[in-house]
Amino acid sequence: MIAHWGIVPILVSWGVLGWGAWLLPPGAPRWIGIVLAAGAGLFVLAFFRNPRRVPPPGAHRLVAPADGTVWDIDEMPEPLVIGGQARRIGIFLSVFNVHVNRAPCAGTITYAHYRPGQFLDVRHPDCAEVNEANTLGIACDAEVGKDIRIMVRQLAGLIARRIICTHGVGDRLARGELYGMIRFGSRTELYVPMDRPHKVLVKKGDVVKGGETVLVEFET
């Protein structure tokens, strides 16, 4: 499946690439341009892929909001949504990863904020504080745990310059539901409250799948 946000970019890029393939210098083998254009076109198509994902059982188990590699796991104050100490799990997405974002759990969005900013490489330690970002706070359903609020953040990077988020305050999200994407290399973060007993089921360096890999399990 292809994310619907990619239809226009795919058609435009294919048109440009196809046209460019015929603008090679006189005498250059035409097949070289065709092969290069086809390869670049397939890359664009693959970037916007949206594979079907089925979350594993357990409403209290938070699934990854994105595909990629667990880049860091740390603790910090989070005053916007959680109102206290939070555990942050950062996921790095390369240009080869699936880039759609999915809800970690079922719940209602209570906070939404877009922040313009810089475009540092998302592996830079300051990127979470200064890069362009979109943040959602989610009041989890009772099945997740009583009065649990979590936060997810989309961060643009050095190559990514376009954050898409289709949901806002008052909207409901199902566990694993699509809510946006970040075009090209980027970072997605999950914040969970430290004062709610939970287990982190991944470690730095693990490769995860959005909507499928369990990152955190709350005690029931």
Contacts in CASP RR format, 6 or more apart in sequence:
PFRMAT RR
TARGET T0000
AUTHOR 0000-0000-0000
METHOD contacts of the structure
MODEL  1
MIAHWGIVPILVSWGVLGWGAWLLPPGAPRWIGIVLAAGAGLFVLAFFRN
PRRVPPPGAHRLVAPADGTVWDIDEMPEPLVIGGQARRIGIFLSVFNVHV
NRAPCAGTITYAHYRPGQFLDVRHPDCAEVNEANTLGIACDAEVGKDIRI
MVRQLAGLIARRIICTHGVGDRLARGELYGMIRFGSRTELYVPMDRPHKV
LVKKGDVVKGGETVLVEFET
1 49 0 8 1.000
1 50 0 8 1.000
1 51 0 8 1.000
1 52 0 8 1.000
2 10 0 8 1.000
2 45 0 8 1.000
2 48 0 8 1.000
2 49 0 8 1.000
2 50 0 8 1.000
3 48 0 8 1.000
3 49 0 8 1.000
3 50 0 8 1.000
3 100 0 8 1.000
3 178 0 8 1.000
3 181 0 8 1.000
5 48 0 8 1.000
5 164 0 8 1.000
5 180 0 8 1.000
5 181 0 8 1.000
6 48 0 8 1.000
9 44 0 8 1.000
9 48 0 8 1.000
9 183 0 8 1.000
10 41 0 8 1.000
10 44 0 8 1.000
10 45 0 8 1.000
10 48 0 8 1.000
13 40 0 8 1.000
13 41 0 8 1.000
13 44 0 8 1.000
14 41 0 8 1.000
14 44 0 8 1.000
17 36 0 8 1.000
17 37 0 8 1.000
17 40 0 8 1.000
17 41 0 8 1.000
18 37 0 8 1.000
20 33 0 8 1.000
20 37 0 8 1.000
21 30 0 8 1.000
21 33 0 8 1.000
21 34 0 8 1.000
21 36 0 8 1.000
21 37 0 8 1.000
22 30 0 8 1.000
24 30 0 8 1.000
24 32 0 8 1.000
24 33 0 8 1.000
46 96 0 8 1.000
47 95 0 8 1.000
47 99 0 8 1.000
47 183 0 8 1.000
47 184 0 8 1.000
48 99 0 8 1.000
49 98 0 8 1.000
50 98 0 8 1.000
50 100 0 8 1.000
50 178 0 8 1.000
51 98 0 8 1.000
53 102 0 8 1.000
53 176 0 8 1.000
53 209 0 8 1.000
53 210 0 8 1.000
53 211 0 8 1.000
53 212 0 8 1.000
54 212 0 8 1.000
55 61 0 8 1.000
55 63 0 8 1.000
55 175 0 8 1.000
55 176 0 8 1.000
55 211 0 8 1.000
55 212 0 8 1.000
56 63 0 8 1.000
56 212 0 8 1.000
56 214 0 8 1.000
59 105 0 8 1.000
59 106 0 8 1.000
59 141 0 8 1.000
59 143 0 8 1.000
59 144 0 8 1.000
59 175 0 8 1.000
60 143 0 8 1.000
60 144 0 8 1.000
60 145 0 8 1.000
60 217 0 8 1.000
60 218 0 8 1.000
60 219 0 8 1.000
60 220 0 8 1.000
61 214 0 8 1.000
61 216 0 8 1.000
61 217 0 8 1.000
61 218 0 8 1.000
62 104 0 8 1.000
62 105 0 8 1.000
62 144 0 8 1.000
62 150 0 8 1.000
62 190 0 8 1.000
62 192 0 8 1.000
62 214 0 8 1.000
62 215 0 8 1.000
62 216 0 8 1.000
62 217 0 8 1.000
62 218 0 8 1.000
63 102 0 8 1.000
63 104 0 8 1.000
63 105 0 8 1.000
63 175 0 8 1.000
63 176 0 8 1.000
63 210 0 8 1.000
63 211 0 8 1.000
63 212 0 8 1.000
63 213 0 8 1.000
63 214 0 8 1.000
63 215 0 8 1.000
64 91 0 8 1.000
64 102 0 8 1.000
64 104 0 8 1.000
64 190 0 8 1.000
64 208 0 8 1.000
64 209 0 8 1.000
64 210 0 8 1.000
64 211 0 8 1.000
64 212 0 8 1.000
64 213 0 8 1.000
64 214 0 8 1.000
64 215 0 8 1.000
65 91 0 8 1.000
65 101 0 8 1.000
65 102 0 8 1.000
65 103 0 8 1.000
65 104 0 8 1.000
65 152 0 8 1.000
65 188 0 8 1.000
65 190 0 8 1.000
65 210 0 8 1.000
65 211 0 8 1.000
66 91 0 8 1.000
66 93 0 8 1.000
66 97 0 8 1.000
66 98 0 8 1.000
66 99 0 8 1.000
66 100 0 8 1.000
66 101 0 8 1.000
66 102 0 8 1.000
66 188 0 8 1.000
66 208 0 8 1.000
66 210 0 8 1.000
67 91 0 8 1.000
67 93 0 8 1.000
67 97 0 8 1.000
67 98 0 8 1.000
67 99 0 8 1.000
67 208 0 8 1.000
67 209 0 8 1.000
67 210 0 8 1.000
68 91 0 8 1.000
68 92 0 8 1.000
68 93 0 8 1.000
68 94 0 8 1.000
68 97 0 8 1.000
68 207 0 8 1.000
68 208 0 8 1.000
68 209 0 8 1.000
69 91 0 8 1.000
69 92 0 8 1.000
69 94 0 8 1.000
69 205 0 8 1.000
69 206 0 8 1.000
69 207 0 8 1.000
69 208 0 8 1.000
70 89 0 8 1.000
70 90 0 8 1.000
70 91 0 8 1.000
70 92 0 8 1.000
70 202 0 8 1.000
70 203 0 8 1.000
70 204 0 8 1.000
70 205 0 8 1.000
70 206 0 8 1.000
70 207 0 8 1.000
70 208 0 8 1.000
71 90 0 8 1.000
71 91 0 8 1.000
71 92 0 8 1.000
71 123 0 8 1.000
71 187 0 8 1.000
71 204 0 8 1.000
71 205 0 8 1.000
72 88 0 8 1.000
72 89 0 8 1.000
72 90 0 8 1.000
72 204 0 8 1.000
73 87 0 8 1.000
73 88 0 8 1.000
73 89 0 8 1.000
73 90 0 8 1.000
73 200 0 8 1.000
73 202 0 8 1.000
73 203 0 8 1.000
73 204 0 8 1.000
74 87 0 8 1.000
74 88 0 8 1.000
75 85 0 8 1.000
75 86 0 8 1.000
75 87 0 8 1.000
75 88 0 8 1.000
75 194 0 8 1.000
76 85 0 8 1.000
76 86 0 8 1.000
76 88 0 8 1.000
77 83 0 8 1.000
77 84 0 8 1.000
77 85 0 8 1.000
77 86 0 8 1.000
78 84 0 8 1.000
78 85 0 8 1.000
78 86 0 8 1.000
78 88 0 8 1.000
78 151 0 8 1.000
78 191 0 8 1.000
80 111 0 8 1.000
80 113 0 8 1.000
80 135 0 8 1.000
80 137 0 8 1.000
80 151 0 8 1.000
81 110 0 8 1.000
81 111 0 8 1.000
81 135 0 8 1.000
81 137 0 8 1.000
81 138 0 8 1.000
81 149 0 8 1.000
81 150 0 8 1.000
81 151 0 8 1.000
81 191 0 8 1.000
82 149 0 8 1.000
82 150 0 8 1.000
82 151 0 8 1.000
82 191 0 8 1.000
82 192 0 8 1.000
82 193 0 8 1.000
83 193 0 8 1.000
84 193 0 8 1.000
84 194 0 8 1.000
84 195 0 8 1.000
85 193 0 8 1.000
85 194 0 8 1.000
85 195 0 8 1.000
86 151 0 8 1.000
86 191 0 8 1.000
86 192 0 8 1.000
86 193 0 8 1.000
86 194 0 8 1.000
87 191 0 8 1.000
87 192 0 8 1.000
87 193 0 8 1.000
87 194 0 8 1.000
87 198 0 8 1.000
87 200 0 8 1.000
87 216 0 8 1.000
88 189 0 8 1.000
88 190 0 8 1.000
88 191 0 8 1.000
89 189 0 8 1.000
89 190 0 8 1.000
89 192 0 8 1.000
89 200 0 8 1.000
89 202 0 8 1.000
89 215 0 8 1.000
89 216 0 8 1.000
90 187 0 8 1.000
90 188 0 8 1.000
90 189 0 8 1.000
90 190 0 8 1.000
91 187 0 8 1.000
91 188 0 8 1.000
91 189 0 8 1.000
91 190 0 8 1.000
91 208 0 8 1.000
92 122 0 8 1.000
92 123 0 8 1.000
92 187 0 8 1.000
93 99 0 8 1.000
93 122 0 8 1.000
93 182 0 8 1.000
93 185 0 8 1.000
93 186 0 8 1.000
93 187 0 8 1.000
93 188 0 8 1.000
94 185 0 8 1.000
95 159 0 8 1.000
95 184 0 8 1.000
95 185 0 8 1.000
97 185 0 8 1.000
98 209 0 8 1.000
98 210 0 8 1.000
99 181 0 8 1.000
99 182 0 8 1.000
99 183 0 8 1.000
99 184 0 8 1.000
99 185 0 8 1.000
99 186 0 8 1.000
100 178 0 8 1.000
100 180 0 8 1.000
100 181 0 8 1.000
101 152 0 8 1.000
101 154 0 8 1.000
101 165 0 8 1.000
101 178 0 8 1.000
101 179 0 8 1.000
101 180 0 8 1.000
101 181 0 8 1.000
101 182 0 8 1.000
101 188 0 8 1.000
102 176 0 8 1.000
102 177 0 8 1.000
102 178 0 8 1.000
102 179 0 8 1.000
102 210 0 8 1.000
102 211 0 8 1.000
103 138 0 8 1.000
103 152 0 8 1.000
103 173 0 8 1.000
103 174 0 8 1.000
103 175 0 8 1.000
103 176 0 8 1.000
103 177 0 8 1.000
103 179 0 8 1.000
104 138 0 8 1.000
104 150 0 8 1.000
104 152 0 8 1.000
104 175 0 8 1.000
104 176 0 8 1.000
104 190 0 8 1.000
104 211 0 8 1.000
104 215 0 8 1.000
104 216 0 8 1.000
105 138 0 8 1.000
105 140 0 8 1.000
105 141 0 8 1.000
105 144 0 8 1.000
105 150 0 8 1.000
105 175 0 8 1.000
106 140 0 8 1.000
106 141 0 8 1.000
106 143 0 8 1.000
106 144 0 8 1.000
106 172 0 8 1.000
106 173 0 8 1.000
106 174 0 8 1.000
106 175 0 8 1.000
107 138 0 8 1.000
107 139 0 8 1.000
107 140 0 8 1.000
107 141 0 8 1.000
107 144 0 8 1.000
107 172 0 8 1.000
107 173 0 8 1.000
108 138 0 8 1.000
108 139 0 8 1.000
108 170 0 8 1.000
108 171 0 8 1.000
108 172 0 8 1.000
108 173 0 8 1.000
109 136 0 8 1.000
109 137 0 8 1.000
109 138 0 8 1.000
109 139 0 8 1.000
109 167 0 8 1.000
109 168 0 8 1.000
109 169 0 8 1.000
109 170 0 8 1.000
109 171 0 8 1.000
109 172 0 8 1.000
109 173 0 8 1.000
110 137 0 8 1.000
110 138 0 8 1.000
110 139 0 8 1.000
110 149 0 8 1.000
110 169 0 8 1.000
110 170 0 8 1.000
111 135 0 8 1.000
111 136 0 8 1.000
111 137 0 8 1.000
111 151 0 8 1.000
111 169 0 8 1.000
112 134 0 8 1.000
112 135 0 8 1.000
112 136 0 8 1.000
112 137 0 8 1.000
112 165 0 8 1.000
112 167 0 8 1.000
112 168 0 8 1.000
112 169 0 8 1.000
113 134 0 8 1.000
113 135 0 8 1.000
114 133 0 8 1.000
114 134 0 8 1.000
114 135 0 8 1.000
114 163 0 8 1.000
114 165 0 8 1.000
115 132 0 8 1.000
115 133 0 8 1.000
115 134 0 8 1.000
115 135 0 8 1.000
116 132 0 8 1.000
117 130 0 8 1.000
117 131 0 8 1.000
117 132 0 8 1.000
117 133 0 8 1.000
118 130 0 8 1.000
118 131 0 8 1.000
118 132 0 8 1.000
119 131 0 8 1.000
119 132 0 8 1.000
119 156 0 8 1.000
119 157 0 8 1.000
119 158 0 8 1.000
119 160 0 8 1.000
119 161 0 8 1.000
120 126 0 8 1.000
120 127 0 8 1.000
120 130 0 8 1.000
120 131 0 8 1.000
120 157 0 8 1.000
120 158 0 8 1.000
121 127 0 8 1.000
121 157 0 8 1.000
121 158 0 8 1.000
122 131 0 8 1.000
122 155 0 8 1.000
122 157 0 8 1.000
122 158 0 8 1.000
122 160 0 8 1.000
122 185 0 8 1.000
122 186 0 8 1.000
122 187 0 8 1.000
127 155 0 8 1.000
127 157 0 8 1.000
127 187 0 8 1.000
128 153 0 8 1.000
128 155 0 8 1.000
128 187 0 8 1.000
128 189 0 8 1.000
131 155 0 8 1.000
131 156 0 8 1.000
131 157 0 8 1.000
131 187 0 8 1.000
132 155 0 8 1.000
132 156 0 8 1.000
132 157 0 8 1.000
132 161 0 8 1.000
132 163 0 8 1.000
133 153 0 8 1.000
133 154 0 8 1.000
133 155 0 8 1.000
133 156 0 8 1.000
133 163 0 8 1.000
134 153 0 8 1.000
134 154 0 8 1.000
134 163 0 8 1.000
134 165 0 8 1.000
135 151 0 8 1.000
135 152 0 8 1.000
135 153 0 8 1.000
135 154 0 8 1.000
136 151 0 8 1.000
136 152 0 8 1.000
136 153 0 8 1.000
136 165 0 8 1.000
136 167 0 8 1.000
136 168 0 8 1.000
136 179 0 8 1.000
137 149 0 8 1.000
137 150 0 8 1.000
137 151 0 8 1.000
137 152 0 8 1.000
138 149 0 8 1.000
138 150 0 8 1.000
138 151 0 8 1.000
138 152 0 8 1.000
138 173 0 8 1.000
139 148 0 8 1.000
139 149 0 8 1.000
140 148 0 8 1.000
140 149 0 8 1.000
140 150 0 8 1.000
144 218 0 8 1.000
145 196 0 8 1.000
145 218 0 8 1.000
145 220 0 8 1.000
148 192 0 8 1.000
148 193 0 8 1.000
148 196 0 8 1.000
148 218 0 8 1.000
149 193 0 8 1.000
150 190 0 8 1.000
150 191 0 8 1.000
150 192 0 8 1.000
150 193 0 8 1.000
151 189 0 8 1.000
151 190 0 8 1.000
151 191 0 8 1.000
152 188 0 8 1.000
152 189 0 8 1.000
152 190 0 8 1.000
152 191 0 8 1.000
153 188 0 8 1.000
153 189 0 8 1.000
153 191 0 8 1.000
154 163 0 8 1.000
154 165 0 8 1.000
154 180 0 8 1.000
154 182 0 8 1.000
154 186 0 8 1.000
154 188 0 8 1.000
155 182 0 8 1.000
155 186 0 8 1.000
155 187 0 8 1.000
155 188 0 8 1.000
155 189 0 8 1.000
156 162 0 8 1.000
156 163 0 8 1.000
156 182 0 8 1.000
156 186 0 8 1.000
157 184 0 8 1.000
157 185 0 8 1.000
157 186 0 8 1.000
157 187 0 8 1.000
158 185 0 8 1.000
159 184 0 8 1.000
159 185 0 8 1.000
160 182 0 8 1.000
160 183 0 8 1.000
160 184 0 8 1.000
160 185 0 8 1.000
160 186 0 8 1.000
161 183 0 8 1.000
161 184 0 8 1.000
162 182 0 8 1.000
162 183 0 8 1.000
163 182 0 8 1.000
163 186 0 8 1.000
164 180 0 8 1.000
164 181 0 8 1.000
164 182 0 8 1.000
164 183 0 8 1.000
165 179 0 8 1.000
165 180 0 8 1.000
166 178 0 8 1.000
166 179 0 8 1.000
166 180 0 8 1.000
167 173 0 8 1.000
167 179 0 8 1.000
167 180 0 8 1.000
173 179 0 8 1.000
175 211 0 8 1.000
176 210 0 8 1.000
176 211 0 8 1.000
182 188 0 8 1.000
190 215 0 8 1.000
190 216 0 8 1.000
192 198 0 8 1.000
192 216 0 8 1.000
192 218 0 8 1.000
196 218 0 8 1.000
196 219 0 8 1.000
197 218 0 8 1.000
197 219 0 8 1.000
198 216 0 8 1.000
198 217 0 8 1.000
198 218 0 8 1.000
198 219 0 8 1.000
199 216 0 8 1.000
199 217 0 8 1.000
199 219 0 8 1.000
200 215 0 8 1.000
200 216 0 8 1.000
201 214 0 8 1.000
201 215 0 8 1.000
201 216 0 8 1.000
201 217 0 8 1.000
202 208 0 8 1.000
202 213 0 8 1.000
202 214 0 8 1.000
202 215 0 8 1.000
206 213 0 8 1.000
208 215 0 8 1.000
END
